[in-house]
Amino acid sequence: MAKCAICEKGAHFGNSVSHSHRKSPKMWKSNVKSVRVKTEGGSKKMYVCTSCLKSGCVERA
């Protein structure tokens, strides 16, 4: 699973709990996109989460 290159956000793990309180494993995936980002030396392709894109932490190329 990909991680955000800016905030290191990745997948979260826990339990899905039913009405009868039986537990089964669950995985929450973060919304990570592969985008071209402006850097000092030009542009670079990296994985960035959508919250970092929306907040303006990175600038798209």
ZALO-640043 format. One record per residue: residue in one letter; x, y, z of N, C-alpha, C in turn. Coordinates in steps of 0.001 Angstrom, whole numbers, padded with zeros to 6 digits, always signed. Example, Ala and Ser with C-alpha at 12.3 -4.5 7.8 and 13.67 -1.06 7.14 Angstrom:
BEGIN
a+013190-005690+007800+012300-004500+007800+013200-003300+007800/s+012850-002250+007080+013670-001060+007140+012900+000030+007870/
***
This chain:
BEGIN
m+000844-001185+000000+000000+000000+000000+000883+001240+000000/a+000512+002201-000811+001296+003427-000941+001090+004335+000272/k+002136+005106+000587+002074+006103+001652+002240+007483+001049/c+001678+008472+001699+001834+009852+001263+003281+010278+001495/a+003884+010905+000488+005277+011338+000597+005421+012560+001502/i+004334+013285+001761+004391+014502+002563+004115+014205+004047/c+002971+013599+004336+002563+013401+005740+002685+011956+006211/e+003181+011053+005351+003377+009639+005691+002076+008922+006062/k+000948+009404+005571-000332+008756+005852-000430+007473+005039/g-000835+006376+005675-000952+005085+005004-002244+004398+005401/a-002237+003088+005340-003418+002304+005692-003544+002188+007209/h-004790+002137+007688-005074+001937+009112-005764+000597+009274/f-005484-000090+010370-006037-001405+010608-006839-001401+011899/g-007878-002239+011926-008708-002349+013117-009679-003501+012953/n-010781-003437+013670-011791-004483+013615-013113-003911+013155/s-013797-004671+012310-015158-004360+011936-016061-005114+012908/v-016919-004396+013622-017732-005009+014668-019181-005071+014198/s-019739-006285+014193-021112-006472+013741-022103-006146+014861/h-023396-006250+014541-024441-005983+015531-024369-006975+016686/s-023987-008229+016380-023859-009237+017435-022486-009186+018115/h-021710-008169+017803-020417-007871+018404-019335-008880+018029/r-019502-009547+016867-018426-010388+016333-017438-009476+015620/k-016171-009766+015756-015140-008901+015181-014443-009599+014016/s-014240-008855+012952-013466-009350+011812-012485-008256+011409/p-011327-008641+010870-010319-007632+010535-010779-006686+009430/k-010403-005431+009556-010785-004408+008591-009588-003530+008306/m-009531-002996+007067-008448-002109+006668-009054-000870+006038/w-008643+000302+006535-009073+001575+005968-007919+002111+005132/k-008150+002278+003838-007107+002783+002955-007229+004289+002833/s-006087+004977+002889-006099+006425+002718-006206+006758+001238/n-006704+007938+000931-006926+008366-000447-005619+008943-000997/v-004768+008062-001528-003448+008441-002015-003443+008364-003540/k-002983+009430-004182-002938+009510-005639-001500+009651-006105/s-001214+009165-007296+000095+009350-007921+000013+010593-008799/v+000746+011642-008430+000673+012924-009145+002075+013427-009459/r+002162+014291-010474+003406+014971-010794+003467+016245-009969/v+004580+016434-009247+004723+017531-008302+005925+018383-008722/k+005790+019703-008589+006909+020607-008873+007930+020509-007745/t+009212+020374-008136+010316+020378-007178+011362+021378-007653/e+012451+021496-006902+013495+022450-007267+014132+022089-008608/g+014339+020804-008852+015022+020350-010055+014094+020039-011210/g+012847+020459-011172+011875+020155-012236+010612+019562-011644/s+010147+018489-012260+008949+017830-011741+009279+016383-011403/k+008534+015844-010460+008779+014501-009977+007440+013828-009719/k+007345+012527-009984+006111+011790-009737+006187+011176-008346/m+005185+011435-007511+005170+010877-006162+003737+010632-005713/y+003606+009843-004652+002308+009553-004064+001970+010626-003037/v+000795+011252-003197+000362+012317-002301-001093+012065-001941/c-001442+012235-000661-002834+012067-000256-003636+013304-000667/t-004931+013129-000815-005775+014208-001308-005904+015341-000307/s-005737+015064+000983-005796+016153+001964-004588+017071+001832/c-003424+016537+001477-002235+017372+001244-002397+018163-000040/l-003014+017579-001069-003265+018300-002305-004236+019464-002078/k-005275+019202-001305-006308+020201-001066-005785+021348-000196/s-004938+021037+000774-004437+022070+001687-003332+022921+001066/g-002789+022489-000085-001764+023277-000753-000359+022975-000278/c-000144+021823+000341+001201+021438+000778+002116+021185-000406/v+001546+020738-001512+002320+020487-002727+001673+021234-003894/e+002482+021492-004923+001980+022169-006112+002120+021222-007288/r+001019+021015-008010+001036+020120-009157+001837+020727-010299/a+002499+019861-011053+003297+020318-012200+002396+020537-013409/
***
